[in-house]
Amino acid sequence: MLHKIRLNDDEEPWLLGDAEIYAIIAGISPEEDKPEVRIVDMPYLDTEDKQYYPN
């Protein structure tokens, strides 16, 4: 479970807009007892050095 995340160094040039930020999540699926890897888009991460608390 992800409780808090912080964007440390956004290298996207300001004139290109917000950076595209993704999280790669790996673990075991409790329903199937199989390994699982997911890529999750996190568009709300757009300000450096700010703490975010996803739902």
Gaussian input, Z-matrix of N, CA and C with variables (Angstrom, degrees):
# hf/3-21g

backbone

0 1
 N
 C     1     B1
 C     2     B2     1     A1
 N     3     B3     2     A2     1     D1
 C     4     B4     3     A3     2     D2
 C     5     B5     4     A4     3     D3
 N     6     B6     5     A5     4     D4
 C     7     B7     6     A6     5     D5
 C     8     B8     7     A7     6     D6
 N     9     B9     8     A8     7     D7
 C    10    B10     9     A9     8     D8
 C    11    B11    10    A10     9     D9
 N    12    B12    11    A11    10    D10
 C    13    B13    12    A12    11    D11
 C    14    B14    13    A13    12    D12
 N    15    B15    14    A14    13    D13
 C    16    B16    15    A15    14    D14
 C    17    B17    16    A16    15    D15
 N    18    B18    17    A17    16    D16
 C    19    B19    18    A18    17    D17
 C    20    B20    19    A19    18    D18
 N    21    B21    20    A20    19    D19
 C    22    B22    21    A21    20    D20
 C    23    B23    22    A22    21    D21
 N    24    B24    23    A23    22    D22
 C    25    B25    24    A24    23    D23
 C    26    B26    25    A25    24    D24
 N    27    B27    26    A26    25    D25
 C    28    B28    27    A27    26    D26
 C    29    B29    28    A28    27    D27
 N    30    B30    29    A29    28    D28
 C    31    B31    30    A30    29    D29
 C    32    B32    31    A31    30    D30
 N    33    B33    32    A32    31    D31
 C    34    B34    33    A33    32    D32
 C    35    B35    34    A34    33    D33
 N    36    B36    35    A35    34    D34
 C    37    B37    36    A36    35    D35
 C    38    B38    37    A37    36    D36
 N    39    B39    38    A38    37    D37
 C    40    B40    39    A39    38    D38
 C    41    B41    40    A40    39    D39
 N    42    B42    41    A41    40    D40
 C    43    B43    42    A42    41    D41
 C    44    B44    43    A43    42    D42
 N    45    B45    44    A44    43    D43
 C    46    B46    45    A45    44    D44
 C    47    B47    46    A46    45    D45
 N    48    B48    47    A47    46    D46
 C    49    B49    48    A48    47    D47
 C    50    B50    49    A49    48    D48
 N    51    B51    50    A50    49    D49
 C    52    B52    51    A51    50    D50
 C    53    B53    52    A52    51    D51
 N    54    B54    53    A53    52    D52
 C    55    B55    54    A54    53    D53
 C    56    B56    55    A55    54    D54
 N    57    B57    56    A56    55    D55
 C    58    B58    57    A57    56    D56
 C    59    B59    58    A58    57    D57
 N    60    B60    59    A59    58    D58
 C    61    B61    60    A60    59    D59
 C    62    B62    61    A61    60    D60
 N    63    B63    62    A62    61    D61
 C    64    B64    63    A63    62    D62
 C    65    B65    64    A64    63    D63
 N    66    B66    65    A65    64    D64
 C    67    B67    66    A66    65    D65
 C    68    B68    67    A67    66    D66
 N    69    B69    68    A68    67    D67
 C    70    B70    69    A69    68    D68
 C    71    B71    70    A70    69    D69
 N    72    B72    71    A71    70    D70
 C    73    B73    72    A72    71    D71
 C    74    B74    73    A73    72    D72
 N    75    B75    74    A74    73    D73
 C    76    B76    75    A75    74    D74
 C    77    B77    76    A76    75    D75
 N    78    B78    77    A77    76    D76
 C    79    B79    78    A78    77    D77
 C    80    B80    79    A79    78    D78
 N    81    B81    80    A80    79    D79
 C    82    B82    81    A81    80    D80
 C    83    B83    82    A82    81    D81
 N    84    B84    83    A83    82    D82
 C    85    B85    84    A84    83    D83
 C    86    B86    85    A85    84    D84
 N    87    B87    86    A86    85    D85
 C    88    B88    87    A87    86    D86
 C    89    B89    88    A88    87    D87
 N    90    B90    89    A89    88    D88
 C    91    B91    90    A90    89    D89
 C    92    B92    91    A91    90    D90
 N    93    B93    92    A92    91    D91
 C    94    B94    93    A93    92    D92
 C    95    B95    94    A94    93    D93
 N    96    B96    95    A95    94    D94
 C    97    B97    96    A96    95    D95
 C    98    B98    97    A97    96    D96
 N    99    B99    98    A98    97    D97
 C   100   B100    99    A99    98    D98
 C   101   B101   100   A100    99    D99
 N   102   B102   101   A101   100   D100
 C   103   B103   102   A102   101   D101
 C   104   B104   103   A103   102   D102
 N   105   B105   104   A104   103   D103
 C   106   B106   105   A105   104   D104
 C   107   B107   106   A106   105   D105
 N   108   B108   107   A107   106   D106
 C   109   B109   108   A108   107   D107
 C   110   B110   109   A109   108   D108
 N   111   B111   110   A110   109   D109
 C   112   B112   111   A111   110   D110
 C   113   B113   112   A112   111   D111
 N   114   B114   113   A113   112   D112
 C   115   B115   114   A114   113   D113
 C   116   B116   115   A115   114   D114
 N   117   B117   116   A116   115   D115
 C   118   B118   117   A117   116   D116
 C   119   B119   118   A118   117   D117
 N   120   B120   119   A119   118   D118
 C   121   B121   120   A120   119   D119
 C   122   B122   121   A121   120   D120
 N   123   B123   122   A122   121   D121
 C   124   B124   123   A123   122   D122
 C   125   B125   124   A124   123   D123
 N   126   B126   125   A125   124   D124
 C   127   B127   126   A126   125   D125
 C   128   B128   127   A127   126   D126
 N   129   B129   128   A128   127   D127
 C   130   B130   129   A129   128   D128
 C   131   B131   130   A130   129   D129
 N   132   B132   131   A131   130   D130
 C   133   B133   132   A132   131   D131
 C   134   B134   133   A133   132   D132
 N   135   B135   134   A134   133   D133
 C   136   B136   135   A135   134   D134
 C   137   B137   136   A136   135   D135
 N   138   B138   137   A137   136   D136
 C   139   B139   138   A138   137   D137
 C   140   B140   139   A139   138   D138
 N   141   B141   140   A140   139   D139
 C   142   B142   141   A141   140   D140
 C   143   B143   142   A142   141   D141
 N   144   B144   143   A143   142   D142
 C   145   B145   144   A144   143   D143
 C   146   B146   145   A145   144   D144
 N   147   B147   146   A146   145   D145
 C   148   B148   147   A147   146   D146
 C   149   B149   148   A148   147   D147
 N   150   B150   149   A149   148   D148
 C   151   B151   150   A150   149   D149
 C   152   B152   151   A151   150   D150
 N   153   B153   152   A152   151   D151
 C   154   B154   153   A153   152   D152
 C   155   B155   154   A154   153   D153
 N   156   B156   155   A155   154   D154
 C   157   B157   156   A156   155   D155
 C   158   B158   157   A157   156   D156
 N   159   B159   158   A158   157   D157
 C   160   B160   159   A159   158   D158
 C   161   B161   160   A160   159   D159
 N   162   B162   161   A161   160   D160
 C   163   B163   162   A162   161   D161
 C   164   B164   163   A163   162   D162

   B1=1.4448
   B2=1.5238
   B3=1.2937
   B4=1.4611
   B5=1.5249
   B6=1.3393
   B7=1.4636
   B8=1.5303
   B9=1.3350
   B10=1.4604
   B11=1.5222
   B12=1.3368
   B13=1.4577
   B14=1.5290
   B15=1.3296
   B16=1.4668
   B17=1.5227
   B18=1.3131
   B19=1.4603
   B20=1.5232
   B21=1.3240
   B22=1.4598
   B23=1.5207
   B24=1.3155
   B25=1.4604
   B26=1.5251
   B27=1.3003
   B28=1.4663
   B29=1.5282
   B30=1.3230
   B31=1.4626
   B32=1.5285
   B33=1.3194
   B34=1.4633
   B35=1.5302
   B36=1.3364
   B37=1.4646
   B38=1.5339
   B39=1.3162
   B40=1.4641
   B41=1.5243
   B42=1.3239
   B43=1.4626
   B44=1.5272
   B45=1.3247
   B46=1.4701
   B47=1.5233
   B48=1.3295
   B49=1.4593
   B50=1.5177
   B51=1.3192
   B52=1.4608
   B53=1.5238
   B54=1.3148
   B55=1.4664
   B56=1.5266
   B57=1.3250
   B58=1.4608
   B59=1.5278
   B60=1.3221
   B61=1.4608
   B62=1.5266
   B63=1.3292
   B64=1.4652
   B65=1.5200
   B66=1.3220
   B67=1.4608
   B68=1.5231
   B69=1.3150
   B70=1.4649
   B71=1.5202
   B72=1.3169
   B73=1.4596
   B74=1.5199
   B75=1.3214
   B76=1.4666
   B77=1.5227
   B78=1.3206
   B79=1.4559
   B80=1.5135
   B81=1.3154
   B82=1.4658
   B83=1.5208
   B84=1.3225
   B85=1.4599
   B86=1.5255
   B87=1.3399
   B88=1.4670
   B89=1.5281
   B90=1.3261
   B91=1.4647
   B92=1.5234
   B93=1.3397
   B94=1.4612
   B95=1.5233
   B96=1.3253
   B97=1.4709
   B98=1.5238
   B99=1.3325
   B100=1.4628
   B101=1.5233
   B102=1.3437
   B103=1.4636
   B104=1.5265
   B105=1.3215
   B106=1.4578
   B107=1.5303
   B108=1.3266
   B109=1.4623
   B110=1.5228
   B111=1.3315
   B112=1.4645
   B113=1.5228
   B114=1.3151
   B115=1.4567
   B116=1.5259
   B117=1.3310
   B118=1.4590
   B119=1.5275
   B120=1.3213
   B121=1.4606
   B122=1.5282
   B123=1.3346
   B124=1.4678
   B125=1.5301
   B126=1.3448
   B127=1.4662
   B128=1.5234
   B129=1.3227
   B130=1.4644
   B131=1.5272
   B132=1.3466
   B133=1.4648
   B134=1.5229
   B135=1.3124
   B136=1.4595
   B137=1.5259
   B138=1.3222
   B139=1.4588
   B140=1.5201
   B141=1.3292
   B142=1.4663
   B143=1.5273
   B144=1.3304
   B145=1.4683
   B146=1.5223
   B147=1.3106
   B148=1.4606
   B149=1.5230
   B150=1.3334
   B151=1.4599
   B152=1.5307
   B153=1.3229
   B154=1.4613
   B155=1.5203
   B156=1.3196
   B157=1.4560
   B158=1.5256
   B159=1.3457
   B160=1.4709
   B161=1.5283
   B162=1.3207
   B163=1.4782
   B164=1.4935
   A1=107.89
   A2=116.04
   A3=122.80
   A4=108.48
   A5=116.20
   A6=120.47
   A7=112.80
   A8=115.84
   A9=119.61
   A10=108.68
   A11=116.84
   A12=121.28
   A13=108.15
   A14=115.38
   A15=120.95
   A16=108.84
   A17=116.87
   A18=122.16
   A19=107.32
   A20=116.16
   A21=121.47
   A22=113.43
   A23=118.14
   A24=120.87
   A25=109.41
   A26=115.67
   A27=122.25
   A28=107.68
   A29=117.78
   A30=121.70
   A31=112.53
   A32=116.79
   A33=121.25
   A34=109.06
   A35=118.90
   A36=120.18
   A37=110.53
   A38=117.64
   A39=121.44
   A40=112.60
   A41=118.05
   A42=118.32
   A43=112.60
   A44=118.11
   A45=120.97
   A46=112.31
   A47=117.20
   A48=120.56
   A49=111.91
   A50=115.70
   A51=121.70
   A52=111.12
   A53=115.64
   A54=121.51
   A55=109.79
   A56=116.43
   A57=121.46
   A58=106.51
   A59=117.05
   A60=122.69
   A61=108.41
   A62=115.29
   A63=121.94
   A64=109.32
   A65=116.64
   A66=122.44
   A67=107.56
   A68=116.13
   A69=121.62
   A70=106.59
   A71=115.58
   A72=122.05
   A73=108.72
   A74=116.10
   A75=121.30
   A76=109.06
   A77=115.86
   A78=120.37
   A79=110.63
   A80=115.46
   A81=122.84
   A82=108.13
   A83=116.03
   A84=120.89
   A85=108.87
   A86=118.68
   A87=120.11
   A88=113.35
   A89=117.35
   A90=120.14
   A91=112.23
   A92=116.80
   A93=120.03
   A94=113.91
   A95=118.35
   A96=122.61
   A97=111.67
   A98=116.15
   A99=121.95
   A100=108.80
   A101=116.38
   A102=118.43
   A103=110.48
   A104=114.91
   A105=120.02
   A106=108.89
   A107=116.91
   A108=122.96
   A109=107.10
   A110=115.90
   A111=120.40
   A112=109.53
   A113=116.08
   A114=122.45
   A115=106.58
   A116=115.60
   A117=121.39
   A118=109.60
   A119=116.57
   A120=122.33
   A121=108.53
   A122=116.51
   A123=121.39
   A124=109.08
   A125=117.70
   A126=120.95
   A127=114.18
   A128=118.11
   A129=120.31
   A130=112.49
   A131=118.61
   A132=121.19
   A133=108.51
   A134=117.63
   A135=119.56
   A136=114.18
   A137=118.18
   A138=121.12
   A139=109.43
   A140=116.27
   A141=120.43
   A142=111.03
   A143=115.03
   A144=123.78
   A145=113.61
   A146=117.84
   A147=122.77
   A148=107.94
   A149=117.22
   A150=122.18
   A151=108.94
   A152=116.57
   A153=122.43
   A154=108.17
   A155=116.11
   A156=122.49
   A157=108.75
   A158=117.23
   A159=119.58
   A160=111.70
   A161=115.68
   A162=121.13
   A163=110.38
   D1=132.27
   D2=178.46
   D3=-95.65
   D4=116.32
   D5=-177.97
   D6=-99.74
   D7=-31.47
   D8=-176.52
   D9=-151.64
   D10=142.47
   D11=177.80
   D12=-144.18
   D13=150.67
   D14=-178.07
   D15=-137.27
   D16=132.39
   D17=175.54
   D18=-84.43
   D19=114.72
   D20=-173.05
   D21=-86.72
   D22=-52.58
   D23=-174.38
   D24=-140.89
   D25=93.64
   D26=179.22
   D27=-81.98
   D28=111.35
   D29=-176.21
   D30=-94.71
   D31=10.98
   D32=178.66
   D33=-75.27
   D34=125.95
   D35=176.70
   D36=-60.35
   D37=138.46
   D38=-174.50
   D39=-58.31
   D40=-30.79
   D41=-177.71
   D42=-74.19
   D43=-13.58
   D44=176.15
   D45=-90.01
   D46=-2.60
   D47=179.06
   D48=90.28
   D49=-161.49
   D50=-177.92
   D51=-69.53
   D52=148.22
   D53=177.15
   D54=-73.82
   D55=152.45
   D56=174.20
   D57=-90.60
   D58=114.50
   D59=-176.02
   D60=-113.06
   D61=133.73
   D62=179.13
   D63=-130.68
   D64=151.44
   D65=172.57
   D66=-112.19
   D67=138.24
   D68=174.53
   D69=-105.47
   D70=118.26
   D71=-174.71
   D72=-114.15
   D73=128.07
   D74=179.12
   D75=-126.83
   D76=143.69
   D77=178.97
   D78=178.11
   D79=-162.55
   D80=179.84
   D81=-110.77
   D82=127.27
   D83=176.88
   D84=-70.98
   D85=119.90
   D86=-178.03
   D87=-67.07
   D88=-25.98
   D89=-178.96
   D90=-74.89
   D91=-33.88
   D92=-172.40
   D93=-117.15
   D94=-5.43
   D95=-176.01
   D96=53.28
   D97=40.27
   D98=178.30
   D99=-124.02
   D100=152.62
   D101=175.03
   D102=-64.33
   D103=147.35
   D104=-177.42
   D105=-140.01
   D106=136.59
   D107=174.19
   D108=-127.71
   D109=128.03
   D110=179.18
   D111=-128.22
   D112=146.60
   D113=173.69
   D114=-111.97
   D115=120.85
   D116=-174.06
   D117=-114.94
   D118=125.78
   D119=175.72
   D120=-73.25
   D121=134.28
   D122=179.89
   D123=-125.85
   D124=71.11
   D125=-174.01
   D126=-66.77
   D127=-18.78
   D128=-178.61
   D129=-77.00
   D130=-10.71
   D131=177.30
   D132=-81.70
   D133=92.80
   D134=-176.45
   D135=-133.92
   D136=2.13
   D137=179.68
   D138=-125.37
   D139=124.62
   D140=179.25
   D141=-65.82
   D142=149.28
   D143=174.50
   D144=58.81
   D145=30.03
   D146=175.84
   D147=-117.95
   D148=138.07
   D149=177.63
   D150=-83.05
   D151=134.57
   D152=176.50
   D153=-119.17
   D154=143.98
   D155=-179.14
   D156=-123.28
   D157=87.87
   D158=-177.91
   D159=-66.70
   D160=154.83
   D161=178.57
   D162=-72.89

